[in-house]
Amino acid sequence: MEVLVLLFVLSISQLFLSFSFPLALGGVVLILGVLMALLMVMTGGPLFGFSFFMVLVGGVLVVFGYTVSLVPFIKVKVSEMQAKFFKLGMVMLVICSLGWWFFSFESYKWFFYSSTEVLFFSGEWGVVIILLSVLLLVAMITVVTVAGKQQSALIK
């Protein structure tokens, strides 16, 4: 399985040669990162793969924020009919997703019981996760405050 993932990573890495826009490159990096995280989960363990994936997502978000701050704001006109169809589609998507989740939960109950035997989270892990979440929240609030609401980070 690892060999197939590595071959797929090599084939996806050829996309770097055809893209030059930062968002497209970020998408390719994200796809490659997901595949590498999958490989790390298979060989090194789920915690190692998850940590790698979260660091990768943070880096791609920084690139995405930098790219968005350089692009000027374009206002798109949307008719009322398009907005109604979009809202109706979103409501139907949420209802269908909740229905599928509710009706398929009974058949996957055995999966949740078996996964609790593999993953063991002690009280210390809970405290660390909560502290890291608070740190992430404070960092996001600081970045939003520094960037300001009327100006972007790079264009004044």
PyMOL commands that place a pseudoatom at each C-alpha (Angstrom):
pseudoatom trace, name=CA, resn=MET, resi=1, chain=A, elem=C, hetatm=0, pos=[0.000, 0.000, 0.000]
pseudoatom trace, name=CA, resn=GLU, resi=2, chain=A, elem=C, hetatm=0, pos=[2.848, 2.366, 0.824]
pseudoatom trace, name=CA, resn=VAL, resi=3, chain=A, elem=C, hetatm=0, pos=[4.341, 1.865, -2.630]
pseudoatom trace, name=CA, resn=LEU, resi=4, chain=A, elem=C, hetatm=0, pos=[1.045, 2.824, -4.272]
pseudoatom trace, name=CA, resn=VAL, resi=5, chain=A, elem=C, hetatm=0, pos=[0.820, 5.981, -2.167]
pseudoatom trace, name=CA, resn=LEU, resi=6, chain=A, elem=C, hetatm=0, pos=[4.398, 6.916, -3.074]
pseudoatom trace, name=CA, resn=LEU, resi=7, chain=A, elem=C, hetatm=0, pos=[3.726, 6.360, -6.782]
pseudoatom trace, name=CA, resn=PHE, resi=8, chain=A, elem=C, hetatm=0, pos=[0.610, 8.513, -6.525]
pseudoatom trace, name=CA, resn=VAL, resi=9, chain=A, elem=C, hetatm=0, pos=[2.631, 11.222, -4.742]
pseudoatom trace, name=CA, resn=LEU, resi=10, chain=A, elem=C, hetatm=0, pos=[5.194, 11.166, -7.554]
pseudoatom trace, name=CA, resn=SER, resi=11, chain=A, elem=C, hetatm=0, pos=[2.482, 11.482, -10.192]
pseudoatom trace, name=CA, resn=ILE, resi=12, chain=A, elem=C, hetatm=0, pos=[0.780, 14.361, -8.341]
pseudoatom trace, name=CA, resn=SER, resi=13, chain=A, elem=C, hetatm=0, pos=[4.116, 16.127, -7.872]
pseudoatom trace, name=CA, resn=GLN, resi=14, chain=A, elem=C, hetatm=0, pos=[4.302, 16.523, -11.651]
pseudoatom trace, name=CA, resn=LEU, resi=15, chain=A, elem=C, hetatm=0, pos=[1.476, 19.072, -11.322]
pseudoatom trace, name=CA, resn=PHE, resi=16, chain=A, elem=C, hetatm=0, pos=[3.999, 21.519, -9.862]
pseudoatom trace, name=CA, resn=LEU, resi=17, chain=A, elem=C, hetatm=0, pos=[5.443, 21.929, -13.334]
pseudoatom trace, name=CA, resn=SER, resi=18, chain=A, elem=C, hetatm=0, pos=[2.172, 23.161, -14.832]
pseudoatom trace, name=CA, resn=PHE, resi=19, chain=A, elem=C, hetatm=0, pos=[0.990, 25.658, -12.178]
pseudoatom trace, name=CA, resn=SER, resi=20, chain=A, elem=C, hetatm=0, pos=[2.306, 29.101, -11.360]
pseudoatom trace, name=CA, resn=PHE, resi=21, chain=A, elem=C, hetatm=0, pos=[-0.582, 30.698, -9.418]
pseudoatom trace, name=CA, resn=PRO, resi=22, chain=A, elem=C, hetatm=0, pos=[-0.058, 30.511, -5.616]
pseudoatom trace, name=CA, resn=LEU, resi=23, chain=A, elem=C, hetatm=0, pos=[-3.539, 29.131, -4.843]
pseudoatom trace, name=CA, resn=ALA, resi=24, chain=A, elem=C, hetatm=0, pos=[-3.116, 26.280, -7.311]
pseudoatom trace, name=CA, resn=LEU, resi=25, chain=A, elem=C, hetatm=0, pos=[0.307, 25.511, -5.895]
pseudoatom trace, name=CA, resn=GLY, resi=26, chain=A, elem=C, hetatm=0, pos=[-1.177, 25.559, -2.392]
pseudoatom trace, name=CA, resn=GLY, resi=27, chain=A, elem=C, hetatm=0, pos=[-3.815, 23.064, -3.513]
pseudoatom trace, name=CA, resn=VAL, resi=28, chain=A, elem=C, hetatm=0, pos=[-1.147, 20.742, -4.880]
pseudoatom trace, name=CA, resn=VAL, resi=29, chain=A, elem=C, hetatm=0, pos=[0.839, 21.071, -1.657]
pseudoatom trace, name=CA, resn=LEU, resi=30, chain=A, elem=C, hetatm=0, pos=[-2.303, 20.272, 0.325]
pseudoatom trace, name=CA, resn=ILE, resi=31, chain=A, elem=C, hetatm=0, pos=[-3.015, 17.155, -1.780]
pseudoatom trace, name=CA, resn=LEU, resi=32, chain=A, elem=C, hetatm=0, pos=[0.576, 15.992, -1.419]
pseudoatom trace, name=CA, resn=GLY, resi=33, chain=A, elem=C, hetatm=0, pos=[0.439, 16.684, 2.308]
pseudoatom trace, name=CA, resn=VAL, resi=34, chain=A, elem=C, hetatm=0, pos=[-2.721, 14.629, 2.737]
pseudoatom trace, name=CA, resn=LEU, resi=35, chain=A, elem=C, hetatm=0, pos=[-1.085, 11.737, 0.922]
pseudoatom trace, name=CA, resn=MET, resi=36, chain=A, elem=C, hetatm=0, pos=[2.080, 12.036, 2.996]
pseudoatom trace, name=CA, resn=ALA, resi=37, chain=A, elem=C, hetatm=0, pos=[0.009, 12.220, 6.186]
pseudoatom trace, name=CA, resn=LEU, resi=38, chain=A, elem=C, hetatm=0, pos=[-1.742, 9.030, 5.074]
pseudoatom trace, name=CA, resn=LEU, resi=39, chain=A, elem=C, hetatm=0, pos=[1.649, 7.409, 4.585]
pseudoatom trace, name=CA, resn=MET, resi=40, chain=A, elem=C, hetatm=0, pos=[2.765, 8.596, 8.021]
pseudoatom trace, name=CA, resn=VAL, resi=41, chain=A, elem=C, hetatm=0, pos=[-0.384, 7.208, 9.613]
pseudoatom trace, name=CA, resn=MET, resi=42, chain=A, elem=C, hetatm=0, pos=[0.306, 3.824, 8.040]
pseudoatom trace, name=CA, resn=THR, resi=43, chain=A, elem=C, hetatm=0, pos=[3.955, 3.713, 9.109]
pseudoatom trace, name=CA, resn=GLY, resi=44, chain=A, elem=C, hetatm=0, pos=[4.410, 6.000, 12.117]
pseudoatom trace, name=CA, resn=GLY, resi=45, chain=A, elem=C, hetatm=0, pos=[1.059, 6.120, 13.860]
pseudoatom trace, name=CA, resn=PRO, resi=46, chain=A, elem=C, hetatm=0, pos=[-2.063, 8.268, 13.819]
pseudoatom trace, name=CA, resn=LEU, resi=47, chain=A, elem=C, hetatm=0, pos=[-0.800, 10.973, 16.177]
pseudoatom trace, name=CA, resn=PHE, resi=48, chain=A, elem=C, hetatm=0, pos=[2.286, 11.599, 14.061]
pseudoatom trace, name=CA, resn=GLY, resi=49, chain=A, elem=C, hetatm=0, pos=[0.249, 11.804, 10.842]
pseudoatom trace, name=CA, resn=PHE, resi=50, chain=A, elem=C, hetatm=0, pos=[-2.362, 14.084, 12.422]
pseudoatom trace, name=CA, resn=SER, resi=51, chain=A, elem=C, hetatm=0, pos=[0.310, 16.439, 13.784]
pseudoatom trace, name=CA, resn=PHE, resi=52, chain=A, elem=C, hetatm=0, pos=[1.966, 16.630, 10.378]
pseudoatom trace, name=CA, resn=PHE, resi=53, chain=A, elem=C, hetatm=0, pos=[-1.372, 17.323, 8.694]
pseudoatom trace, name=CA, resn=MET, resi=54, chain=A, elem=C, hetatm=0, pos=[-2.293, 20.120, 11.122]
pseudoatom trace, name=CA, resn=VAL, resi=55, chain=A, elem=C, hetatm=0, pos=[1.066, 21.857, 10.665]
pseudoatom trace, name=CA, resn=LEU, resi=56, chain=A, elem=C, hetatm=0, pos=[0.658, 21.538, 6.900]
pseudoatom trace, name=CA, resn=VAL, resi=57, chain=A, elem=C, hetatm=0, pos=[-2.858, 23.010, 6.968]
pseudoatom trace, name=CA, resn=GLY, resi=58, chain=A, elem=C, hetatm=0, pos=[-1.567, 25.944, 9.024]
pseudoatom trace, name=CA, resn=GLY, resi=59, chain=A, elem=C, hetatm=0, pos=[1.139, 26.632, 6.453]
pseudoatom trace, name=CA, resn=VAL, resi=60, chain=A, elem=C, hetatm=0, pos=[-1.292, 26.427, 3.536]
pseudoatom trace, name=CA, resn=LEU, resi=61, chain=A, elem=C, hetatm=0, pos=[-3.638, 28.829, 5.353]
pseudoatom trace, name=CA, resn=VAL, resi=62, chain=A, elem=C, hetatm=0, pos=[-0.778, 31.328, 5.689]
pseudoatom trace, name=CA, resn=VAL, resi=63, chain=A, elem=C, hetatm=0, pos=[-0.109, 31.105, 1.936]
pseudoatom trace, name=CA, resn=PHE, resi=64, chain=A, elem=C, hetatm=0, pos=[-3.833, 31.421, 1.210]
pseudoatom trace, name=CA, resn=GLY, resi=65, chain=A, elem=C, hetatm=0, pos=[-4.121, 34.501, 3.470]
pseudoatom trace, name=CA, resn=TYR, resi=66, chain=A, elem=C, hetatm=0, pos=[-1.107, 36.115, 1.814]
pseudoatom trace, name=CA, resn=THR, resi=67, chain=A, elem=C, hetatm=0, pos=[-2.544, 35.487, -1.661]
pseudoatom trace, name=CA, resn=VAL, resi=68, chain=A, elem=C, hetatm=0, pos=[-6.001, 36.763, -0.747]
pseudoatom trace, name=CA, resn=SER, resi=69, chain=A, elem=C, hetatm=0, pos=[-4.540, 39.927, 0.745]
pseudoatom trace, name=CA, resn=LEU, resi=70, chain=A, elem=C, hetatm=0, pos=[-2.900, 40.744, -2.598]
pseudoatom trace, name=CA, resn=VAL, resi=71, chain=A, elem=C, hetatm=0, pos=[-6.035, 40.239, -4.707]
pseudoatom trace, name=CA, resn=PRO, resi=72, chain=A, elem=C, hetatm=0, pos=[-8.402, 43.235, -4.903]
pseudoatom trace, name=CA, resn=PHE, resi=73, chain=A, elem=C, hetatm=0, pos=[-11.993, 42.856, -3.680]
pseudoatom trace, name=CA, resn=ILE, resi=74, chain=A, elem=C, hetatm=0, pos=[-14.465, 42.176, -6.512]
pseudoatom trace, name=CA, resn=LYS, resi=75, chain=A, elem=C, hetatm=0, pos=[-18.166, 42.481, -5.825]
pseudoatom trace, name=CA, resn=VAL, resi=76, chain=A, elem=C, hetatm=0, pos=[-20.292, 39.963, -7.728]
pseudoatom trace, name=CA, resn=LYS, resi=77, chain=A, elem=C, hetatm=0, pos=[-23.954, 40.659, -8.469]
pseudoatom trace, name=CA, resn=VAL, resi=78, chain=A, elem=C, hetatm=0, pos=[-26.266, 37.765, -7.635]
pseudoatom trace, name=CA, resn=SER, resi=79, chain=A, elem=C, hetatm=0, pos=[-29.929, 37.785, -8.548]
pseudoatom trace, name=CA, resn=GLU, resi=80, chain=A, elem=C, hetatm=0, pos=[-32.612, 36.980, -5.989]
pseudoatom trace, name=CA, resn=MET, resi=81, chain=A, elem=C, hetatm=0, pos=[-33.537, 33.773, -7.808]
pseudoatom trace, name=CA, resn=GLN, resi=82, chain=A, elem=C, hetatm=0, pos=[-29.944, 32.500, -7.672]
pseudoatom trace, name=CA, resn=ALA, resi=83, chain=A, elem=C, hetatm=0, pos=[-29.723, 33.337, -3.977]
pseudoatom trace, name=CA, resn=LYS, resi=84, chain=A, elem=C, hetatm=0, pos=[-32.989, 31.474, -3.246]
pseudoatom trace, name=CA, resn=PHE, resi=85, chain=A, elem=C, hetatm=0, pos=[-31.830, 28.387, -5.158]
pseudoatom trace, name=CA, resn=PHE, resi=86, chain=A, elem=C, hetatm=0, pos=[-28.499, 28.466, -3.327]
pseudoatom trace, name=CA, resn=LYS, resi=87, chain=A, elem=C, hetatm=0, pos=[-30.196, 28.718, 0.081]
pseudoatom trace, name=CA, resn=LEU, resi=88, chain=A, elem=C, hetatm=0, pos=[-32.641, 25.937, -0.835]
pseudoatom trace, name=CA, resn=GLY, resi=89, chain=A, elem=C, hetatm=0, pos=[-29.769, 23.736, -1.995]
pseudoatom trace, name=CA, resn=MET, resi=90, chain=A, elem=C, hetatm=0, pos=[-27.842, 24.326, 1.223]
pseudoatom trace, name=CA, resn=VAL, resi=91, chain=A, elem=C, hetatm=0, pos=[-30.869, 23.508, 3.369]
pseudoatom trace, name=CA, resn=MET, resi=92, chain=A, elem=C, hetatm=0, pos=[-31.471, 20.309, 1.392]
pseudoatom trace, name=CA, resn=LEU, resi=93, chain=A, elem=C, hetatm=0, pos=[-27.798, 19.355, 1.706]
pseudoatom trace, name=CA, resn=VAL, resi=94, chain=A, elem=C, hetatm=0, pos=[-27.858, 19.819, 5.483]
pseudoatom trace, name=CA, resn=ILE, resi=95, chain=A, elem=C, hetatm=0, pos=[-31.104, 17.875, 5.879]
pseudoatom trace, name=CA, resn=CYS, resi=96, chain=A, elem=C, hetatm=0, pos=[-29.873, 15.008, 3.683]
pseudoatom trace, name=CA, resn=SER, resi=97, chain=A, elem=C, hetatm=0, pos=[-26.527, 14.888, 5.502]
pseudoatom trace, name=CA, resn=LEU, resi=98, chain=A, elem=C, hetatm=0, pos=[-28.176, 14.825, 8.911]
pseudoatom trace, name=CA, resn=GLY, resi=99, chain=A, elem=C, hetatm=0, pos=[-30.601, 12.150, 7.779]
pseudoatom trace, name=CA, resn=TRP, resi=100, chain=A, elem=C, hetatm=0, pos=[-27.829, 9.988, 6.375]
pseudoatom trace, name=CA, resn=TRP, resi=101, chain=A, elem=C, hetatm=0, pos=[-25.776, 10.421, 9.534]
pseudoatom trace, name=CA, resn=PHE, resi=102, chain=A, elem=C, hetatm=0, pos=[-28.724, 9.610, 11.801]
pseudoatom trace, name=CA, resn=PHE, resi=103, chain=A, elem=C, hetatm=0, pos=[-29.811, 6.489, 9.925]
pseudoatom trace, name=CA, resn=SER, resi=104, chain=A, elem=C, hetatm=0, pos=[-26.311, 5.128, 9.369]
pseudoatom trace, name=CA, resn=PHE, resi=105, chain=A, elem=C, hetatm=0, pos=[-25.168, 5.688, 12.961]
pseudoatom trace, name=CA, resn=GLU, resi=106, chain=A, elem=C, hetatm=0, pos=[-26.646, 2.409, 14.179]
pseudoatom trace, name=CA, resn=SER, resi=107, chain=A, elem=C, hetatm=0, pos=[-24.744, 0.359, 11.612]
pseudoatom trace, name=CA, resn=TYR, resi=108, chain=A, elem=C, hetatm=0, pos=[-21.400, 1.936, 12.546]
pseudoatom trace, name=CA, resn=LYS, resi=109, chain=A, elem=C, hetatm=0, pos=[-21.819, 1.645, 16.308]
pseudoatom trace, name=CA, resn=TRP, resi=110, chain=A, elem=C, hetatm=0, pos=[-19.333, -1.255, 16.385]
pseudoatom trace, name=CA, resn=PHE, resi=111, chain=A, elem=C, hetatm=0, pos=[-16.661, 0.983, 14.840]
pseudoatom trace, name=CA, resn=PHE, resi=112, chain=A, elem=C, hetatm=0, pos=[-16.877, 3.518, 17.654]
pseudoatom trace, name=CA, resn=TYR, resi=113, chain=A, elem=C, hetatm=0, pos=[-16.580, 0.846, 20.291]
pseudoatom trace, name=CA, resn=SER, resi=114, chain=A, elem=C, hetatm=0, pos=[-13.489, -0.682, 18.709]
pseudoatom trace, name=CA, resn=SER, resi=115, chain=A, elem=C, hetatm=0, pos=[-11.776, 2.681, 18.161]
pseudoatom trace, name=CA, resn=THR, resi=116, chain=A, elem=C, hetatm=0, pos=[-12.055, 3.615, 21.842]
pseudoatom trace, name=CA, resn=GLU, resi=117, chain=A, elem=C, hetatm=0, pos=[-9.892, 0.631, 22.700]
pseudoatom trace, name=CA, resn=VAL, resi=118, chain=A, elem=C, hetatm=0, pos=[-7.141, 1.874, 20.388]
pseudoatom trace, name=CA, resn=LEU, resi=119, chain=A, elem=C, hetatm=0, pos=[-7.141, 5.565, 21.323]
pseudoatom trace, name=CA, resn=PHE, resi=120, chain=A, elem=C, hetatm=0, pos=[-6.581, 6.413, 24.958]
pseudoatom trace, name=CA, resn=PHE, resi=121, chain=A, elem=C, hetatm=0, pos=[-6.890, 10.036, 25.985]
pseudoatom trace, name=CA, resn=SER, resi=122, chain=A, elem=C, hetatm=0, pos=[-6.023, 10.767, 29.566]
pseudoatom trace, name=CA, resn=GLY, resi=123, chain=A, elem=C, hetatm=0, pos=[-6.866, 13.911, 31.504]
pseudoatom trace, name=CA, resn=GLU, resi=124, chain=A, elem=C, hetatm=0, pos=[-3.497, 15.446, 30.635]
pseudoatom trace, name=CA, resn=TRP, resi=125, chain=A, elem=C, hetatm=0, pos=[-4.227, 15.153, 26.907]
pseudoatom trace, name=CA, resn=GLY, resi=126, chain=A, elem=C, hetatm=0, pos=[-7.525, 16.964, 27.414]
pseudoatom trace, name=CA, resn=VAL, resi=127, chain=A, elem=C, hetatm=0, pos=[-5.800, 19.846, 29.222]
pseudoatom trace, name=CA, resn=VAL, resi=128, chain=A, elem=C, hetatm=0, pos=[-3.143, 20.123, 26.501]
pseudoatom trace, name=CA, resn=ILE, resi=129, chain=A, elem=C, hetatm=0, pos=[-5.770, 20.153, 23.747]
pseudoatom trace, name=CA, resn=ILE, resi=130, chain=A, elem=C, hetatm=0, pos=[-7.794, 22.859, 25.510]
pseudoatom trace, name=CA, resn=LEU, resi=131, chain=A, elem=C, hetatm=0, pos=[-4.691, 25.013, 26.101]
pseudoatom trace, name=CA, resn=LEU, resi=132, chain=A, elem=C, hetatm=0, pos=[-3.627, 24.666, 22.458]
pseudoatom trace, name=CA, resn=SER, resi=133, chain=A, elem=C, hetatm=0, pos=[-7.143, 25.612, 21.356]
pseudoatom trace, name=CA, resn=VAL, resi=134, chain=A, elem=C, hetatm=0, pos=[-7.055, 28.746, 23.514]
pseudoatom trace, name=CA, resn=LEU, resi=135, chain=A, elem=C, hetatm=0, pos=[-3.613, 29.602, 22.116]
pseudoatom trace, name=CA, resn=LEU, resi=136, chain=A, elem=C, hetatm=0, pos=[-4.923, 29.203, 18.554]
pseudoatom trace, name=CA, resn=LEU, resi=137, chain=A, elem=C, hetatm=0, pos=[-7.932, 31.405, 19.353]
pseudoatom trace, name=CA, resn=VAL, resi=138, chain=A, elem=C, hetatm=0, pos=[-5.717, 34.148, 20.811]
pseudoatom trace, name=CA, resn=ALA, resi=139, chain=A, elem=C, hetatm=0, pos=[-3.407, 33.984, 17.778]
pseudoatom trace, name=CA, resn=MET, resi=140, chain=A, elem=C, hetatm=0, pos=[-6.355, 34.303, 15.383]
pseudoatom trace, name=CA, resn=ILE, resi=141, chain=A, elem=C, hetatm=0, pos=[-7.805, 37.260, 17.302]
pseudoatom trace, name=CA, resn=THR, resi=142, chain=A, elem=C, hetatm=0, pos=[-4.391, 38.955, 17.273]
pseudoatom trace, name=CA, resn=VAL, resi=143, chain=A, elem=C, hetatm=0, pos=[-4.004, 38.482, 13.517]
pseudoatom trace, name=CA, resn=VAL, resi=144, chain=A, elem=C, hetatm=0, pos=[-7.487, 39.864, 12.833]
pseudoatom trace, name=CA, resn=THR, resi=145, chain=A, elem=C, hetatm=0, pos=[-6.782, 42.869, 15.069]
pseudoatom trace, name=CA, resn=VAL, resi=146, chain=A, elem=C, hetatm=0, pos=[-3.445, 43.591, 13.403]
pseudoatom trace, name=CA, resn=ALA, resi=147, chain=A, elem=C, hetatm=0, pos=[-4.862, 43.250, 9.889]
pseudoatom trace, name=CA, resn=GLY, resi=148, chain=A, elem=C, hetatm=0, pos=[-7.764, 45.623, 10.583]
pseudoatom trace, name=CA, resn=LYS, resi=149, chain=A, elem=C, hetatm=0, pos=[-11.211, 45.630, 9.044]
pseudoatom trace, name=CA, resn=GLN, resi=150, chain=A, elem=C, hetatm=0, pos=[-10.888, 48.417, 6.474]
pseudoatom trace, name=CA, resn=GLN, resi=151, chain=A, elem=C, hetatm=0, pos=[-7.474, 47.523, 5.113]
pseudoatom trace, name=CA, resn=SER, resi=152, chain=A, elem=C, hetatm=0, pos=[-5.810, 44.295, 4.119]
pseudoatom trace, name=CA, resn=ALA, resi=153, chain=A, elem=C, hetatm=0, pos=[-2.494, 43.229, 5.555]
pseudoatom trace, name=CA, resn=LEU, resi=154, chain=A, elem=C, hetatm=0, pos=[-0.402, 44.264, 2.542]
pseudoatom trace, name=CA, resn=ILE, resi=155, chain=A, elem=C, hetatm=0, pos=[-2.462, 46.909, 0.696]
pseudoatom trace, name=CA, resn=LYS, resi=156, chain=A, elem=C, hetatm=0, pos=[-3.118, 50.257, 2.389]
for i in range(1, 156): cmd.bond("trace and resi %d" % i, "trace and resi %d" % (i + 1))
show_as sticks, trace
zoom trace
